[in-house]
């Protein structure tokens, strides 16, 4: 079983814009997400526990649909959200 901490702003899944793409960055590390809420435009997080890849995939698709986003990124344990955001800035191409 895997636990995911998902950023929310009010009742909405928090997504950010990176180079013209809407992105949700969630984490398996509660502390890292809690510390990085402001970077993600969030004011709280919601915890989801998923059993297996199928349930995880359903969660990610559902979150993407709710936030009308293109990309869902799950940061692992001990990963700083600022590092994830910097990496996405460098690696993603601009949407034309």
Residue pairs with C-beta under 8 A, 6 or more apart in sequence:
1 49
1 50
1 51
2 28
2 49
2 50
2 51
2 56
3 28
3 30
3 47
3 48
3 49
3 50
4 26
4 27
4 28
4 47
4 48
4 49
4 50
4 56
4 59
4 74
5 26
5 27
5 28
5 29
5 30
5 33
5 34
5 45
5 46
5 47
5 48
6 13
6 24
6 26
6 45
6 46
6 47
6 48
6 63
7 13
7 14
7 24
7 25
7 26
7 33
7 37
7 40
7 41
7 42
7 44
7 45
8 14
8 42
8 43
8 44
8 45
8 46
9 41
9 42
9 43
10 43
12 66
12 67
13 24
13 63
13 66
13 67
14 24
14 40
14 41
14 42
14 67
15 22
15 23
15 24
15 41
15 67
15 68
15 69
16 22
16 23
16 25
16 40
16 41
16 85
17 23
18 85
18 88
18 89
18 92
19 89
19 92
19 93
19 94
19 95
20 94
20 95
20 96
21 69
21 70
21 71
21 92
21 95
22 67
22 68
22 69
22 70
22 71
23 69
23 70
23 71
23 72
23 73
23 88
24 63
24 64
24 67
24 69
24 71
24 72
24 73
25 40
25 73
25 75
25 81
25 84
25 85
25 88
26 33
26 63
26 72
26 73
26 74
26 75
27 33
27 36
27 74
27 75
27 76
27 79
27 81
28 74
28 75
28 76
28 77
29 75
29 76
29 77
29 78
29 79
30 45
30 47
32 75
32 77
32 78
32 79
32 80
32 81
33 40
33 45
33 75
33 81
34 45
35 81
36 80
36 81
36 82
37 43
37 44
37 45
39 81
39 82
39 85
40 81
48 59
50 56
50 58
50 59
60 72
60 74
63 69
63 72
64 70
64 71
64 72
73 84
73 88
75 81
75 84
